[in-house]
Amino acid sequence: MAPKVDIALTDSAARLRLGIVRTARRLRQEAAAETSGLTPTSTAALSTIERHGPLTPSELAELERVKRPTVTRTLGCLEREGLVERTPDPSDGRSSMVSVNAAGRERLRRLRGRKNAYLAKRMRDLPAEDVAVLERAAEILEQMLEEPREGRGGGA
């Protein structure tokens, strides 16, 4: 017998998904000037490297939940942009460790600043109760997305 679907929960999930997707799109548009030369995938990878690095390409692929060839292309883009550095992996001479350099940290700082400023501007006129609800929603979303990971991770 098929599992019972809670229609109200499914409808709520659909509204939440749409709100998240539209917000993410708008944040990407706000940061477009800072992401010149970077795809959303490259930007996400750069952020993950900053948060969890230094990482091997395989560790990055696992955290980003993509295949190794995708990470190889993404790292090539980040290297061409001068945002990451590779060093030999001390535990495996066949591999490398990737870390964010000063230029990469500065690019992320500018990206986050533009996005945060956009959200703060939109939230400025909301009642305090609505801001509190959004703060709680952010906590809940973070909890929902956390998955115990082995090794370095903790979720991307």
Secondary structure, 3 states (H helix, E strand, C coil): CCCCCCHHHHHHHHHHHHHHHHHHHHHHHHCCCCCCCCCHHHHHHHHHHHHHCCECHHHHHHHHCCCHHHHHHHHHHHHHCCCEEEEEECCEEEEEEEEECHHHHHHHHHHHHHHHHHHHHHHCCCCHHHHHHHHHHHHHHHHHHCCCCCCCCCCC
